[in-house]
Amino acid sequence: MRRWVRDGYVLVALFSLWNGDGMRDLLSWWGFSAVSLILLAGGIVLIVRDRARAKALVLSWRGIPILAFMAVCVASVTWSAYPVPTLLGCVIQLATATVAVALCLARPPVRLAALFAIMLQADLVVSLIFEVAVALSPAHEILPLWTNYSANVPGAYYWSSGLIFQGGRIQGFTANANLLCFQALLAAVVTATLARGRFVSRRLLVPALLLDAVVLLLTRSATVVIAGGVVVVAALVIAGLRRFERRGRIALLGGSVLFIGFVALSSSSLSEPFLRLLGKGDDFTGRLEIWRLVGTLVKERPILGWGWISYWAPWIPPYNNLVIRDGVQYLQAHNAYLDIQLQLGIPGLLALVAVTGSAVYRALRLALTDKPIAVLPLLLLAALLTQAMAESRLLIEGNWALLVALSFALPLPARPPAPEESIEVRDRVATG
């Protein structure tokens, strides 16, 4: 398969994965499903053509944690409170993972990162043009196409509210301010890392980062700002680990763990001034109430959970009418880890810990090498896992595909020689 065909597939697949809401608003669920099936078919073709590499990638030791997590999802059909939707959710989860594996096979890692950066930066430009067009249109706002809404539609249902000239938060083509803001963060991380490795011209770096900063300012997501802070800390930690000796590394890693714990456990009272600065309430924009309601369901099925569903289906108990704020029905726990506990209970949480722990460990070991863009996987994981504390996007679409790709592609650390092997080699050299 020609390189330009593979590049085209990667760009279209990435755009669809990271713009699911916008694609559905443009094409309807039926149109989006058709595009997804075409991308899945293309992914299967890539895997079949490179089946030897695919087998080595998926069936290696490094793939065990993510395969175990997906196995728990599938196994939950047996105890699910809604087995048919669970089965459908598993099919979608596995299909997205299949596309993620195909992306790993399509192009080499550096080229794949470059295509990811191109897609993200282009998406930001498209989103700004889209917002300007909506703001200048007669209606000054736009609802999803192919959908009939009654009067007094909640603002959250709009594809775009056309607020770019009024200082309001923009949603872009992505149709969600928080998700567009997260894309801007990822664009800055990937582009800057490629530039540092001299895979991107320095002339392109400044305008690209300016574009990312503009979108970050226009979307203003508190979650993404915190995730950006964690990314910066991760980069500083890597710089320190490369410079310090053993004791310094231990102290640095200990301080990093404390920092991560502070980010994860900070109460609303500690975060209130920061949240108000970003236009958020002291209840994390309703998240505390959502977490309380989800907690009541967790207590009903604390061991195995309710069964896998990914994003909640609004017509299935207990999710129907579970969380409604200002006329908007919420379909996630706004915390990926809490969502896993709700749906898969203790087995799911343990499996997710294995996935993230394995990926972070391997990314950290890779970041300490001198390989090209070696630090990028760790920075991406820092952003993904921090966002997962306030959003459940880790479980679907682009975030899930990125987690799967990293889980399969990150190399295992090289095994040092055993003591007896070292002695044997030394004796051979001595007796030469």
PETA-V132525 format. One record per pair of residues at least 6 apart in sequence whose C-alpha atoms are under 8 Angstrom apart, sorted by the first residue. I is the first residue (numbers start at 0). J is the second residue. If there is no record, write none. Layout:
i=<I,I>
j=<J,J>
This chain:
i=<5,5,6,6,6,8,8,9,9,9,9,10,10,10,12,12,13,13,13,14,14,14,15,15,16,16,16,17,17,17,17,18,18,18,19,19,19,20,20,20,21,21,21,21,22,22,23,23,23,24,24,24,24,24,24,25,25,25,26,26,27,27,27,38,39,39,39,39,42,42,42,42,42,43,43,43,45,45,45,46,46,46,46,49,52,53,53,56,56,56,57,61,61,61,61,61,61,62,62,64,64,64,64,64,64,65,65,65,65,65,65,67,68,68,68,68,69,69,69,71,71,71,71,72,72,72,72,72,73,73,73,73,75,75,75,75,75,76,76,76,76,76,76,78,78,78,79,79,79,79,79,80,80,81,81,81,82,84,85,85,85,88,88,88,89,89,92,95,95,95,95,96,96,96,96,98,99,99,99,99,100,100,100,102,102,103,103,103,109,109,112,112,113,113,113,113,115,116,116,116,119,119,119,119,120,120,120,120,120,122,123,123,123,123,123,123,123,124,125,125,126,126,126,126,127,129,129,130,130,130,130,130,130,130,130,131,131,133,133,133,133,133,133,134,134,134,134,134,134,139,139,140,140,140,140,140,141,141,141,141,141,142,142,142,142,143,143,143,153,153,153,154,155,156,157,158,158,158,158,159,159,159,159,159,160,160,161,162,162,163,163,166,167,168,168,168,168,169,169,169,169,170,170,170,170,171,173,176,176,176,177,177,177,177,177,179,179,180,180,180,180,180,180,181,183,183,183,183,184,184,184,184,185,185,186,187,187,187,188,188,188,189,190,190,190,190,191,191,192,192,192,193,193,194,194,194,195,196,196,219,220,221,221,221,222,222,222,223,223,225,226,226,226,226,226,227,229,229,229,229,230,230,230,230,232,233,233,233,234,234,236,236,236,237,237,237,237,239,239,240,240,240,240,241,263,267,267,267,268,270,271,271,274,274,274,275,282,286,286,289,289,289,290,290,290,292,292,293,293,293,294,296,297,297,297,297,300,300,301,301,301,301,302,302,302,303,303,303,303,303,304,304,304,304,304,304,305,305,305,305,306,306,307,307,308,309,309,310,310,310,310,310,311,311,311,312,312,312,313,313,313,313,318,320,321,321,322,322,322,323,331,331,331,332,332,332,333,333,333,333,333,334,334,334,334,334,335,335,335,335,335,335,335,335,336,336,336,336,338,339,339,340,340,354,357,358,358,358,359,359,361,361,361,361,362,362,362,362,363,363,364,365,365,365,365,365,366,366,366,366,366,367,367,376,376,380,383,383,384,387,392,392,393,393>
j=<105,106,105,106,114,38,41,102,105,111,114,114,115,118,38,98,115,118,397,118,119,122,22,35,396,397,400,173,396,397,398,172,173,174,31,173,396,173,174,175,158,172,173,174,31,173,30,31,143,142,143,144,145,158,174,143,144,145,144,145,144,145,146,98,94,95,97,98,97,98,100,101,102,97,98,101,101,104,105,53,100,101,104,104,104,100,104,62,407,408,407,357,406,407,409,410,411,406,407,350,351,353,354,357,406,350,351,354,403,406,407,350,347,350,351,354,89,92,93,343,346,347,350,89,306,307,343,347,85,86,89,307,85,303,306,307,343,82,83,85,86,306,307,303,305,306,85,304,305,306,307,305,306,305,306,315,306,308,306,307,308,307,308,309,307,308,395,395,396,399,400,399,400,403,404,400,400,401,403,404,403,404,407,111,404,111,404,408,371,372,189,193,189,190,193,198,189,186,189,190,182,183,185,186,183,186,207,210,211,172,171,179,182,183,210,211,214,210,171,172,170,171,172,173,171,171,172,159,161,162,163,169,170,171,172,161,163,139,140,141,159,160,161,140,160,161,162,163,164,160,161,157,158,159,160,161,157,158,159,160,161,156,157,158,159,156,157,158,325,326,327,160,327,327,174,170,172,174,175,169,170,171,172,174,169,170,169,168,169,169,217,217,217,176,217,218,219,175,176,217,218,176,177,179,218,179,179,218,219,220,218,219,220,222,223,214,218,214,215,218,219,220,223,223,211,212,214,215,211,215,223,227,379,382,211,207,208,211,375,378,379,375,199,204,207,208,204,208,372,374,375,199,372,200,201,204,372,371,372,277,277,274,277,279,385,386,389,382,386,385,381,382,383,385,386,382,259,381,382,385,378,379,381,382,255,377,378,381,374,378,251,252,255,363,366,367,374,248,251,247,248,251,367,367,388,281,282,283,281,281,280,281,280,281,283,281,288,333,389,322,332,333,332,333,337,321,322,332,337,341,341,341,304,340,341,344,341,344,340,341,344,345,344,345,346,342,343,344,345,346,340,341,342,343,344,345,341,342,343,344,342,343,342,343,342,394,395,330,331,391,394,395,318,330,331,318,319,330,319,320,328,330,330,328,328,329,328,329,330,329,338,390,391,338,390,391,387,388,389,390,391,387,388,389,390,391,387,388,389,390,391,392,393,394,348,387,388,391,391,347,348,347,348,406,406,405,406,409,377,380,409,410,411,412,374,376,377,409,374,377,412,373,374,409,410,412,373,374,375,376,377,373,374,405,409,402,393,398,393,393,398,399,399,402>
